[in-house]
Amino acid sequence: MLRLKVNKYGSNVIQVQQQSFKRRHCLNNPSMAQIIDGKAIAAQIRSEIREDVAVFTAQGNRVPHLTAIIVGEDQASETYVRMKMNAAKDVGISSTTERLSANVTEQELLELIDKLNKDSNVDGILVQLPVPEHMNERKICNAVVCEKDVDGFNVFNVGRMCLDMKSMIPATPLGVIELLKRTGIDTFGKNAVIVGRSKNVSMPIAMLMHADGRNETNAMDATVTICHRFTPPKELAKYCSMADIIITATGVPGLITKEMVKPGACVIDVGITRITDSNGKTKLVGDVDYDEVRQVAGYITPVPGGVGPMTVAMLMLNTVTAAKNLAAACNKS
């Protein structure tokens, strides 16, 4: 039986849409994995957030506000922040971007964060990573107060999540969990392999996958094994071949192959790497040998178009959550 915990963004309409999609897909491609369309699911979530923001402001609250900080001139960071700001505009969240030069001091960045922490008109703060090497990334992340930490990187938010308490959960792990829920993937007691060990992505995913669904994080009750890029190939293949769910986030193209996947397993590809193909063209690929694995898996996310759009959508959700929490605290005081 399906054990699906549906939050307020997981409506019966979504379940019906997903079931309809599954039936159509099975009829058309009975031997191929069902594609989990992260772009479509993220669009639905953004629509729901847009409605939520409209209700929130109609109640007399100001428009939620998100501030992003970019240090340096990294083009990838510029692209990611632009995507996030466009998403904010789409759902009715106001936003600003603070740009600092690469040679700004760590103290100057900390002072800006402190200013934003104290600004009652700012609900969410994100510092686009990576920061320059002369800065301590952990110190910078911890400088953002928990209430405005929409990235979920502050050590106190991480600690609360690990204790299965309500907290700001990092957007990518939250997006992965929401993909599983909305697609109707049964996780209760299932074997899940997390391939990756990053503190901002893989670790939170592992915690959310294994934790008790009765507690505050609404976790997934799976049996979790953690591997990574340096797990010996034979061992990695052994663990993956027993998994009902594989979630990989290593940035190693083609790490997960067809032979490593149990027939019918769900494969979530968080990895994203830009490569140059044999024709000299650049393209984005994940950790999974998509064309081959799709022949045996039951469900699979594409790259791009899978987890990526969900990350942006969940960041918007975190921003609205922060705005609601801050408004409620202000009303109590």
C-alpha positions as CSV (number, residue, x, y, z in Angstrom):
1,M,0.0,0.0,0.0
2,L,1.2,3.5,-0.7
3,R,2.2,5.4,2.4
4,L,2.1,9.0,1.0
5,K,2.3,11.9,3.4
6,V,0.6,14.8,1.6
7,N,1.4,18.3,2.8
8,K,-0.7,21.3,1.9
9,Y,1.0,21.5,-1.5
10,G,0.2,17.9,-2.3
11,S,-3.4,17.9,-3.4
12,N,-5.5,15.2,-4.7
13,V,-5.4,16.9,-8.1
14,I,-1.7,16.3,-8.2
15,Q,-2.1,12.7,-7.4
16,V,-4.7,12.3,-10.1
17,Q,-2.5,14.0,-12.6
18,Q,0.4,11.8,-11.7
19,Q,-1.7,8.6,-11.9
20,S,-3.0,9.7,-15.3
21,F,0.5,10.4,-16.5
22,K,1.7,7.0,-15.2
23,R,-1.1,5.1,-17.1
24,R,-0.5,7.0,-20.3
25,H,3.3,6.4,-20.1
26,C,3.0,2.7,-19.3
27,L,0.7,2.2,-22.3
28,N,3.1,4.0,-24.6
29,N,6.5,2.7,-23.3
30,P,5.9,-0.4,-21.2
31,S,9.6,-1.2,-21.1
32,M,10.9,2.2,-20.2
33,A,11.1,4.1,-16.9
34,Q,8.5,6.7,-16.2
35,I,10.1,10.1,-16.3
36,I,9.6,12.2,-13.2
37,D,9.1,15.7,-14.8
38,G,10.6,18.0,-12.2
39,K,9.9,21.0,-14.4
40,A,6.1,20.3,-14.5
41,I,5.9,19.5,-10.8
42,A,7.9,22.7,-9.9
43,A,5.6,24.8,-12.1
44,Q,2.6,23.4,-10.2
45,I,4.3,24.2,-6.8
46,R,5.1,27.7,-8.0
47,S,1.4,28.2,-8.9
48,E,0.4,27.1,-5.4
49,I,3.0,29.4,-3.8
50,R,1.7,32.3,-6.0
51,E,-1.8,31.7,-4.6
52,D,-0.5,31.5,-1.1
53,V,1.4,34.8,-1.4
54,A,-1.8,36.4,-2.7
55,V,-3.7,35.2,0.3
56,F,-0.9,36.2,2.7
57,T,-0.7,39.8,1.4
58,A,-4.5,40.1,1.2
59,Q,-4.5,39.5,5.0
60,G,-2.6,42.8,5.4
61,N,1.0,41.4,5.4
62,R,3.6,42.9,3.2
63,V,5.0,41.1,0.2
64,P,7.7,38.5,1.2
65,H,11.2,39.7,0.4
66,L,14.3,37.7,-0.6
67,T,17.8,39.1,-0.7
68,A,20.6,37.3,-2.5
69,I,24.3,38.0,-2.0
70,I,26.9,37.3,-4.8
71,V,30.6,37.7,-4.0
72,G,32.8,37.9,-7.0
73,E,32.0,37.5,-10.7
74,D,31.4,33.8,-11.1
75,Q,29.2,33.3,-14.1
76,A,27.5,30.2,-12.8
77,S,26.6,32.0,-9.6
78,E,25.2,34.9,-11.6
79,T,23.0,32.5,-13.6
80,Y,21.7,30.7,-10.6
81,V,20.8,33.9,-8.8
82,R,19.1,35.3,-11.9
83,M,17.0,32.1,-12.1
84,K,16.1,32.5,-8.4
85,M,15.1,36.1,-8.7
86,N,13.0,35.4,-11.8
87,A,11.2,32.7,-9.9
88,A,10.6,35.1,-7.0
89,K,9.0,37.6,-9.3
90,D,6.9,34.8,-10.9
91,V,5.4,33.8,-7.5
92,G,5.0,37.4,-6.2
93,I,8.0,37.6,-3.9
94,S,10.0,40.9,-4.1
95,S,13.8,40.5,-4.3
96,T,17.1,42.3,-4.4
97,T,20.6,41.2,-5.2
98,E,23.7,42.5,-3.4
99,R,26.8,42.2,-5.5
100,L,30.2,42.4,-3.8
101,S,33.7,42.3,-5.4
102,A,35.8,39.2,-5.1
103,N,38.4,41.0,-3.0
104,V,35.8,42.2,-0.4
105,T,36.9,41.2,3.1
106,E,35.2,38.5,5.1
107,Q,34.4,41.1,7.8
108,E,32.7,43.3,5.2
109,L,30.5,40.4,4.1
110,L,29.6,39.6,7.7
111,E,28.6,43.2,8.3
112,L,26.3,43.2,5.3
113,I,24.7,39.9,6.5
114,D,24.2,41.4,10.0
115,K,22.6,44.5,8.4
116,L,20.1,42.2,6.5
117,N,19.5,40.1,9.6
118,K,18.3,43.3,11.4
119,D,16.3,44.6,8.5
120,S,12.6,44.0,9.3
121,N,11.7,44.2,5.5
122,V,13.9,41.2,4.6
123,D,12.4,37.7,5.2
124,G,15.0,35.5,3.4
125,I,18.7,35.8,3.0
126,L,20.9,33.6,0.8
127,V,24.6,33.8,0.2
128,Q,25.3,32.2,-3.2
129,L,28.0,29.7,-2.8
130,P,30.9,29.3,-3.3
131,V,32.5,32.3,-1.6
132,P,36.1,33.3,-2.4
133,E,38.8,31.1,-0.8
134,H,39.9,33.8,1.7
135,M,36.5,33.4,3.4
136,N,35.3,30.7,5.8
137,E,32.2,29.3,4.2
138,R,30.8,27.8,7.4
139,K,31.3,31.1,9.2
140,I,29.4,32.9,6.5
141,C,26.5,30.4,6.5
142,N,26.2,30.6,10.3
143,A,26.1,34.4,10.2
144,V,22.6,34.3,8.6
145,V,20.0,34.1,11.4
146,C,18.0,30.9,11.4
147,E,14.7,32.7,10.9
148,K,15.9,34.1,7.5
149,D,18.2,31.2,6.5
150,V,16.2,30.1,3.5
151,D,19.1,27.9,2.3
152,G,18.9,25.9,5.5
153,F,22.7,26.1,6.0
154,N,23.0,27.6,9.4
155,V,24.3,25.0,11.9
156,F,21.2,25.4,14.1
157,N,18.9,24.6,11.2
158,V,21.0,21.7,10.3
159,G,21.0,20.4,13.9
160,R,17.2,20.8,14.2
161,M,16.7,18.9,11.0
162,C,19.0,16.1,12.1
163,L,16.9,15.8,15.3
164,D,13.8,15.6,13.2
165,M,12.5,19.0,14.3
166,K,10.9,21.8,12.3
167,S,13.6,23.8,10.6
168,M,14.6,25.4,7.3
169,I,15.5,22.5,5.1
170,P,17.9,23.0,2.2
171,A,16.1,23.5,-1.0
172,T,17.6,20.7,-3.1
173,P,17.0,17.9,-0.5
174,L,13.5,19.3,0.1
175,G,12.9,19.2,-3.6
176,V,14.0,15.6,-3.8
177,I,11.6,14.6,-1.0
178,E,8.7,16.5,-2.7
179,L,9.4,14.8,-6.0
180,L,9.1,11.4,-4.3
181,K,5.9,12.4,-2.5
182,R,4.2,13.9,-5.5
183,T,5.1,11.0,-7.8
184,G,3.7,8.6,-5.2
185,I,6.9,6.6,-4.6
186,D,6.5,4.3,-1.7
187,T,9.5,4.9,0.7
188,F,8.2,3.2,3.9
189,G,10.7,0.5,4.8
190,K,12.2,0.6,1.4
191,N,16.0,0.3,0.7
192,A,17.4,3.7,-0.4
193,V,21.0,4.3,-1.4
194,I,22.3,7.9,-1.3
195,V,25.4,8.3,-3.4
196,G,27.2,11.4,-2.2
197,R,28.4,12.9,1.1
198,S,28.1,16.7,0.7
199,K,26.9,18.5,3.9
200,N,24.4,20.7,2.0
201,V,22.8,18.1,-0.2
202,S,23.5,14.4,0.3
203,M,23.6,14.5,4.1
204,P,20.2,16.2,4.5
205,I,18.7,13.9,1.9
206,A,20.0,10.8,3.9
207,M,18.6,12.2,7.1
208,L,15.2,13.0,5.6
209,M,15.0,9.6,3.9
210,H,15.6,7.6,7.0
211,A,13.9,9.6,9.7
212,D,10.5,8.8,11.2
213,G,7.6,10.1,9.2
214,R,5.5,10.7,12.4
215,N,7.8,13.6,13.5
216,E,8.1,17.2,12.5
217,T,10.1,16.8,9.3
218,N,7.5,14.4,7.8
219,A,10.4,12.2,6.7
220,M,10.3,9.1,4.6
221,D,11.0,6.0,6.9
222,A,13.3,4.3,4.4
223,T,16.3,2.1,5.3
224,V,19.3,4.2,4.1
225,T,22.8,3.3,2.9
226,I,25.3,6.1,2.2
227,C,27.9,5.7,-0.5
228,H,30.0,8.2,-2.4
229,R,32.4,8.6,-5.4
230,F,35.2,6.8,-3.6
231,T,33.2,3.8,-2.6
232,P,34.9,0.9,-4.4
233,P,33.0,0.2,-7.7
234,K,32.1,-3.4,-6.7
235,E,30.7,-2.2,-3.4
236,L,28.8,0.7,-5.0
237,A,27.3,-1.7,-7.5
238,K,26.4,-4.1,-4.8
239,Y,24.5,-1.6,-2.7
240,C,22.8,0.1,-5.6
241,S,21.6,-3.2,-7.0
242,M,19.7,-3.9,-3.8
243,A,18.1,-0.4,-3.7
244,D,14.5,0.4,-4.3
245,I,15.5,4.1,-4.5
246,I,18.8,5.5,-5.7
247,I,19.5,9.2,-5.1
248,T,22.9,10.3,-6.5
249,A,24.6,13.7,-6.1
250,T,28.3,13.3,-6.8
251,G,28.9,15.4,-10.0
252,V,30.5,12.3,-11.6
253,P,29.0,11.8,-15.1
254,G,27.9,8.2,-15.8
255,L,28.7,6.9,-12.3
256,I,25.4,5.0,-12.1
257,T,25.1,2.5,-14.9
258,K,22.4,0.1,-16.1
259,E,24.0,-2.9,-14.5
260,M,23.9,-1.3,-11.0
261,V,20.1,-0.6,-11.0
262,K,17.5,-3.1,-9.8
263,P,14.6,-3.5,-12.3
264,G,11.8,-1.1,-11.3
265,A,13.9,1.0,-9.0
266,C,13.4,4.8,-8.7
267,V,16.5,6.8,-9.7
268,I,16.8,10.4,-8.7
269,D,19.7,12.2,-10.3
270,V,20.8,15.3,-8.4
271,G,24.2,15.5,-10.1
272,I,24.8,18.1,-12.8
273,T,28.0,18.5,-14.9
274,R,28.7,20.5,-18.0
275,I,30.6,18.4,-20.6
276,T,31.8,18.6,-24.2
277,D,30.4,15.9,-26.4
278,S,32.1,14.2,-29.4
279,N,30.8,17.0,-31.7
280,G,32.4,19.7,-29.6
281,K,29.1,20.9,-28.2
282,T,28.6,21.5,-24.4
283,K,25.7,19.9,-22.6
284,L,24.5,19.2,-19.1
285,V,24.5,15.6,-17.8
286,G,23.9,14.0,-14.5
287,D,25.5,11.1,-12.5
288,V,23.3,8.6,-14.2
289,D,23.8,6.9,-17.6
290,Y,20.3,8.1,-18.5
291,D,19.6,6.4,-21.8
292,E,20.8,3.0,-20.5
293,V,19.4,3.2,-16.9
294,R,16.0,4.3,-18.2
295,Q,15.7,0.8,-19.8
296,V,15.6,-0.9,-16.4
297,A,14.4,1.7,-13.8
298,G,10.8,2.2,-12.9
299,Y,11.1,5.9,-12.5
300,I,13.9,8.3,-13.4
301,T,14.6,12.1,-13.3
302,P,16.2,13.7,-16.4
303,V,19.1,16.2,-16.3
304,P,18.3,19.0,-16.9
305,G,14.6,19.2,-16.0
306,G,14.5,17.0,-12.9
307,V,15.7,18.1,-9.5
308,G,17.0,21.5,-10.7
309,P,13.6,23.3,-11.1
310,M,12.5,21.8,-7.8
311,T,15.4,23.4,-6.0
312,V,14.3,26.8,-7.1
313,A,10.6,26.2,-6.3
314,M,11.5,25.0,-2.8
315,L,13.6,28.0,-2.2
316,M,10.6,30.1,-2.9
317,L,8.6,28.0,-0.5
318,N,11.2,28.5,2.2
319,T,11.0,32.3,1.7
320,V,7.3,32.4,2.1
321,T,7.6,30.1,5.2
322,A,10.1,32.5,6.6
323,A,7.9,35.5,5.9
324,K,4.9,33.8,7.6
325,N,7.0,32.9,10.7
326,L,8.4,36.4,11.0
327,A,5.0,37.9,10.6
328,A,3.5,35.6,13.3
329,A,6.4,36.5,15.7
330,C,5.9,40.2,15.1
331,N,2.2,39.9,15.8
332,K,2.9,38.1,19.1
333,S,5.3,40.8,20.3
